[in-house]
Amino acid sequence: MKFLALFSVRVPEAAVPVFVAAFESVCDSVAFVREDESCATWTVSGLLCDPTRRVDLDAALALAAAAAGVAPPDVAEGEVEGEGWLARSLASFPPLPIGRRFLIRGTHAAHAASPGRLALTIDAGLAFGSGEHATTRGCLIALERLRRPAGPVADIGTGSGVLALAAAKLWYVQVVGVDCDPLAAHTAAQNAKANGLARFVRVVRGDGWRAPAIRRRAPYALALANIFARPLCAMAREASRRLARGGRLILSGFHPAQAPMVLTAHRRHGFALLRRYEVETWTTLVLIKR
């Protein structure tokens, strides 16, 4: 029986994406689960097959804490039987109905279905965006309530590709997903193939709106960005340049207290608010380019 080194931290919900990225930069497999129904605290865990990389993991977690603005969390260390840990991780990601139209399922439950819902199979634990987090759910709820876009779609910071896949599955339109993380870009591309959507979804590695593949396909009828408040504000000008007049922009990754900042930054560049959704303690905005 093979035992593997498992490292875990308990962090606030807002810090989950940053710590998932930190673990992914070093560990061989990553999982993140809610501690309770309040969603206030999450456990992020990673398997480290190469013990010499522990110093790299400590450095990545320290940077994540600084980026998230939280105190460095205590790192729990232990050994687990590999297959047992994987089974528990998969069990924490059951098929998840979201909104009125979508069903998000892991590869371990690829045959799960629900009448009237569009099922998307997502390889969990490799990139952020399994549907479990409230920001992803908010974007999917906003997405299903829009009309079919009359042009291409962009997914900025695509992660697992779940939002890009949802747009393609909902309308069978051309979608470009971009992520600066090569692992995320690879995962999203693999998820597109697994869902039979590779001819609709192209995934590239790049710097958001500045990525050449993103610029070449502008202007966009719809764009999605589930990131953080400050990066979204910094990208508002580029978003305005790349969206067509009348184009929609779905934004999430921030709390209600940060929504005015995000909205103000985008209003300066010609956007107006269409709708606002609150899912748990997170906000999703739907904007229109005037």
C-alpha positions in Angstrom: 0.0 0.0 0.0 1.5 3.4 -1.0 1.2 6.3 1.4 1.6 9.9 0.2 2.4 13.1 2.0 -0.7 15.3 2.4 -0.6 18.9 3.3 -3.7 21.0 4.2 -4.6 24.5 5.3 -7.9 25.9 6.5 -8.6 29.3 4.9 -11.5 31.8 4.5 -13.7 31.4 1.4 -12.3 34.5 -0.2 -8.8 33.1 -0.1 -9.6 29.7 -1.7 -8.7 30.5 -5.3 -5.3 31.9 -4.3 -4.4 28.9 -2.1 -5.7 26.4 -4.7 -3.3 28.1 -7.2 -0.4 27.9 -4.7 -0.9 24.2 -4.1 -1.3 23.5 -7.8 2.1 25.2 -8.5 3.9 22.5 -6.4 1.6 19.5 -5.6 0.7 16.5 -7.7 -3.0 16.6 -6.9 -5.2 19.2 -5.2 -8.6 19.2 -3.6 -10.7 21.9 -1.8 -13.8 21.3 0.2 -16.2 23.3 2.4 -15.9 22.8 6.2 -19.6 23.5 6.8 -22.8 24.8 5.2 -21.9 28.4 6.0 -19.0 28.2 3.5 -17.0 30.5 5.8 -14.0 28.2 6.0 -12.6 25.8 3.4 -9.9 23.2 3.6 -7.4 23.1 0.7 -5.2 20.0 0.5 -2.4 18.8 -1.8 -0.5 15.6 -2.3 3.3 16.1 -2.6 5.1 13.1 -4.1 8.5 14.8 -4.0 9.4 15.6 -0.4 12.3 17.8 -1.5 9.7 20.3 -2.8 8.3 21.1 0.7 10.3 24.3 0.8 8.7 25.3 -2.5 5.3 24.6 -1.1 6.0 26.7 2.0 7.1 29.6 -0.2 4.0 29.3 -2.4 1.7 29.3 0.6 3.4 32.3 2.1 2.9 34.2 -1.1 -0.7 33.1 -1.3 -1.4 34.4 2.2 0.2 37.8 1.3 -1.9 38.0 -1.9 -5.1 37.1 -0.1 -4.4 39.5 2.8 -4.7 36.8 5.5 -2.3 35.5 8.1 -0.2 32.6 7.0 -2.3 29.5 7.9 -1.0 26.5 9.9 0.0 23.7 7.6 -1.3 20.3 8.7 1.0 17.5 7.5 0.2 13.8 7.4 0.3 10.6 5.3 -2.6 9.1 3.5 -3.2 6.1 1.4 -3.4 7.5 -2.1 -6.5 5.8 -3.4 -8.4 6.4 -0.2 -7.7 10.1 -0.3 -8.7 10.3 -4.0 -12.0 8.5 -3.2 -12.8 11.0 -0.4 -11.9 13.9 -2.7 -14.2 12.7 -5.4 -17.0 12.0 -2.9 -16.8 15.7 -1.9 -17.7 16.7 -5.5 -21.1 15.1 -6.2 -23.1 16.1 -9.3 -24.2 19.7 -8.7 -27.3 21.3 -10.2 -26.8 25.0 -10.7 -29.6 27.5 -11.6 -32.3 26.2 -13.8 -30.2 24.8 -16.7 -26.9 23.3 -15.6 -25.6 20.2 -14.0 -21.8 20.1 -13.1 -20.4 16.7 -12.6 -16.9 15.3 -12.0 -15.2 12.8 -14.3 -16.0 10.1 -11.6 -19.7 10.8 -12.1 -19.7 11.4 -15.9 -22.9 9.4 -16.4 -24.9 11.4 -13.9 -27.8 13.3 -15.5 -30.9 15.4 -14.6 -33.9 15.9 -16.9 -33.9 19.3 -18.5 -30.4 20.2 -17.5 -27.2 20.6 -19.6 -24.6 18.4 -18.0 -20.9 19.4 -18.0 -18.2 17.1 -17.0 -15.3 18.9 -15.2 -12.0 17.3 -14.2 -12.0 18.4 -10.5 -8.9 19.3 -8.5 -6.7 20.5 -11.3 -7.9 24.1 -11.8 -10.3 26.4 -10.0 -13.9 26.3 -11.2 -15.6 23.1 -10.4 -19.0 24.8 -9.8 -18.7 24.3 -6.0 -17.6 27.9 -5.4 -20.4 30.6 -5.2 -18.7 32.8 -7.7 -18.8 30.1 -10.4 -22.5 29.5 -9.5 -23.3 33.2 -9.8 -21.7 33.4 -13.2 -23.6 30.3 -14.4 -26.9 31.7 -13.1 -26.2 35.0 -14.9 -25.2 33.2 -18.1 -28.4 31.1 -18.4 -30.6 34.2 -18.2 -29.0 36.0 -21.2 -30.1 35.8 -24.8 -27.9 34.0 -27.3 -25.0 36.3 -28.1 -24.7 37.5 -31.7 -20.9 36.9 -31.8 -18.0 35.2 -30.1 -17.6 34.8 -26.4 -14.4 35.3 -24.2 -13.7 33.7 -20.9 -10.9 35.6 -19.1 -9.2 33.6 -16.4 -10.9 30.4 -17.6 -9.5 28.1 -14.9 -11.2 24.7 -15.4 -13.0 26.1 -18.4 -16.4 25.6 -16.8 -17.9 29.0 -17.9 -16.5 28.7 -21.4 -18.0 25.2 -21.7 -21.3 26.4 -20.3 -21.6 29.1 -22.9 -20.7 26.7 -25.7 -23.2 24.1 -24.4 -26.0 26.6 -24.0 -25.8 28.3 -27.4 -23.2 26.4 -29.5 -21.2 29.6 -30.1 -17.5 30.1 -30.5 -15.7 30.7 -27.2 -12.1 31.6 -26.4 -10.8 30.9 -22.9 -7.6 32.3 -21.7 -5.6 31.7 -18.5 -2.0 32.7 -17.5 -1.6 29.3 -15.7 -0.4 26.6 -18.2 -1.9 23.9 -16.1 -5.3 25.6 -16.0 -5.2 26.2 -19.8 -4.3 22.5 -20.4 -7.1 21.4 -18.0 -9.7 23.6 -19.7 -8.7 22.3 -23.1 -9.0 18.7 -21.9 -12.4 19.4 -20.4 -13.6 20.9 -23.7 -12.6 17.6 -25.5 -14.2 15.5 -22.8 -17.5 17.3 -23.3 -17.4 17.1 -27.1 -17.0 20.9 -27.3 -13.5 21.2 -28.7 -14.8 22.6 -32.0 -16.5 25.4 -30.2 -14.1 26.2 -27.3 -10.5 27.2 -27.9 -8.3 27.6 -24.8 -5.0 29.5 -24.9 -2.4 30.5 -22.3 -1.9 34.3 -22.1 -2.4 37.5 -20.2 -6.1 38.0 -20.2 -7.4 40.6 -22.7 -3.8 41.2 -24.0 -3.4 37.6 -25.3 -3.0 37.7 -29.1 -5.7 35.0 -29.6 -8.1 37.1 -27.6 -7.3 40.3 -29.5 -7.7 38.7 -32.9 -11.3 37.6 -32.3 -12.5 40.9 -30.9 -15.1 42.4 -30.7 -16.9 40.0 -28.4 -20.7 39.9 -27.9 -20.2 38.4 -24.4 -17.3 38.1 -22.0 -17.0 36.5 -18.6 -14.3 37.1 -15.9 -14.4 35.4 -12.5 -11.3 36.7 -10.9 -10.8 39.3 -8.1 -12.0 42.8 -7.7 -8.7 44.7 -8.2 -7.6 42.8 -11.4 -11.1 43.3 -12.8 -10.9 47.0 -12.2 -7.5 47.1 -13.9 -8.9 45.3 -16.9 -11.9 47.5 -17.4 -10.4 49.6 -20.1 -9.3 46.5 -22.1 -12.7 44.9 -21.6 -14.3 48.0 -23.1 -12.0 48.0 -26.1 -12.6 44.3 -26.9 -16.4 44.2 -26.4 -18.9 45.2 -29.1 -21.4 47.9 -28.5 -24.3 46.2 -26.7 -22.0 43.4 -25.6 -22.5 41.8 -22.2 -19.9 41.4 -19.5 -20.3 39.0 -16.6 -18.0 39.7 -13.6 -17.6 37.9 -10.3 -14.9 37.0 -7.7 -15.7 39.7 -5.2 -17.8 40.5 -2.2 -20.8 42.9 -2.1 -18.7 45.6 -0.4 -16.3 45.5 -3.4 -19.0 45.7 -6.0 -19.2 49.5 -6.1 -15.5 49.7 -6.8 -15.8 47.2 -9.7 -18.9 48.9 -11.1 -17.4 52.4 -10.9 -14.2 51.2 -12.8 -16.3 49.8 -15.6 -18.7 52.8 -15.8 -15.7 55.0 -16.5 -15.2 52.9 -19.7 -18.8 52.9 -21.0 -20.5 50.0 -19.1 -23.8 50.1 -17.4 -25.3 47.7 -14.9 -28.0 45.3 -16.2 -28.3 42.9 -13.3 -26.8 41.9 -10.0 -26.8 38.5 -8.3 -25.9 37.6 -4.8 -24.9 34.0 -4.1 -24.0 33.4 -0.5 -21.5 36.1 0.3 -20.4 36.8 -3.3 -21.6 39.2 -6.0 -22.0 38.7 -9.8 -22.5 41.7 -12.0 -23.9 41.7 -15.5 -22.9 44.8 -17.5 -23.7 46.1 -20.9 -21.3 48.1 -23.2 -23.0 51.4 -24.2 
